[in-house]
Amino acid sequence: MHCVDGKRVDVIFCRDQPLLNDQQFVRRQIYVDDLVAVVPSNHHLANKSELSIADLNKERFMMFHRAVWSNVFKHILDLCEQHGFTPQMSYYPDNMRHMATFVSSGLGVSIAPSCIKFLTNEHCVCRRIKELSYPMPLYMYYHKENTSVELDSFVKICEEHKVRIENMIGN
């Protein structure tokens, strides 16, 4: 956040960031992601088109660190506990590329934003979870004082392509 606050970058794309004060920054929603199960393509659950959270009961889980993903982490844990189990955490990857690689390698399953599908290969599949509804908007933030023509053009391009981006994500 310091990069955009210190004006070293013009635009940042990220999930909701309360630290980026609305007084100083413009926030525009680009798309809304859903959370999905991510499983190896040779996994017995990969053949299902939709999963139940209970299907993941005996699986080794990988999720982003609680400190980074606190609300989502808590929501997933609560949902699992409501369905009678506590996830067996095995790894805490640092980013979505690592998450996709770990799942593809058979190290466990994950629950991640559906945009992870753009980082996966043929050894990994994403499946909707019936009981899981946790919309995750992706925002574009930029400093209100930045009046560059290039930034204005970039923002307009992003706005013009919002529907196309949403359709690509497929939620």
ChimeraX attribute file (.defattr): number of C-alpha atoms within 10 A of each C-alpha:
attribute: neighborCount
match mode: 1-to-1
recipient: residues
	/A:1	13
	/A:2	10
	/A:3	11
	/A:4	16
	/A:5	16
	/A:6	10
	/A:7	14
	/A:8	9
	/A:9	13
	/A:10	16
	/A:11	18
	/A:12	15
	/A:13	14
	/A:14	14
	/A:15	15
	/A:16	15
	/A:17	11
	/A:18	7
	/A:19	9
	/A:20	18
	/A:21	12
	/A:22	12
	/A:23	8
	/A:24	12
	/A:25	17
	/A:26	16
	/A:27	20
	/A:28	16
	/A:29	17
	/A:30	19
	/A:31	19
	/A:32	20
	/A:33	21
	/A:34	20
	/A:35	24
	/A:36	25
	/A:37	23
	/A:38	29
	/A:39	29
	/A:40	26
	/A:41	19
	/A:42	14
	/A:43	15
	/A:44	9
	/A:45	18
	/A:46	18
	/A:47	12
	/A:48	10
	/A:49	10
	/A:50	15
	/A:51	19
	/A:52	16
	/A:53	22
	/A:54	16
	/A:55	11
	/A:56	21
	/A:57	17
	/A:58	11
	/A:59	16
	/A:60	16
	/A:61	21
	/A:62	23
	/A:63	23
	/A:64	20
	/A:65	14
	/A:66	12
	/A:67	8
	/A:68	10
	/A:69	12
	/A:70	11
	/A:71	11
	/A:72	18
	/A:73	16
	/A:74	12
	/A:75	15
	/A:76	19
	/A:77	15
	/A:78	14
	/A:79	16
	/A:80	19
	/A:81	15
	/A:82	12
	/A:83	15
	/A:84	12
	/A:85	16
	/A:86	15
	/A:87	17
	/A:88	14
	/A:89	14
	/A:90	14
	/A:91	18
	/A:92	16
	/A:93	16
	/A:94	12
	/A:95	11
	/A:96	19
	/A:97	13
	/A:98	14
	/A:99	27
	/A:100	26
	/A:101	18
	/A:102	21
	/A:103	22
	/A:104	23
	/A:105	14
	/A:106	16
	/A:107	18
	/A:108	22
	/A:109	26
	/A:110	27
	/A:111	27
	/A:112	22
	/A:113	21
	/A:114	21
	/A:115	19
	/A:116	20
	/A:117	17
	/A:118	12
	/A:119	13
	/A:120	21
	/A:121	13
	/A:122	9
	/A:123	16
	/A:124	23
	/A:125	23
	/A:126	24
	/A:127	20
	/A:128	21
	/A:129	20
	/A:130	11
	/A:131	13
	/A:132	19
	/A:133	12
	/A:134	15
	/A:135	13
	/A:136	16
	/A:137	17
	/A:138	17
	/A:139	19
	/A:140	20
	/A:141	24
	/A:142	23
	/A:143	22
	/A:144	12
	/A:145	10
	/A:146	14
	/A:147	9
	/A:148	10
	/A:149	9
	/A:150	11
	/A:151	14
	/A:152	11
	/A:153	11
	/A:154	13
	/A:155	16
	/A:156	11
	/A:157	11
	/A:158	16
	/A:159	14
	/A:160	11
	/A:161	12
	/A:162	14
	/A:163	13
	/A:164	12
	/A:165	15
	/A:166	14
	/A:167	11
	/A:168	11
	/A:169	18
	/A:170	12
	/A:171	14
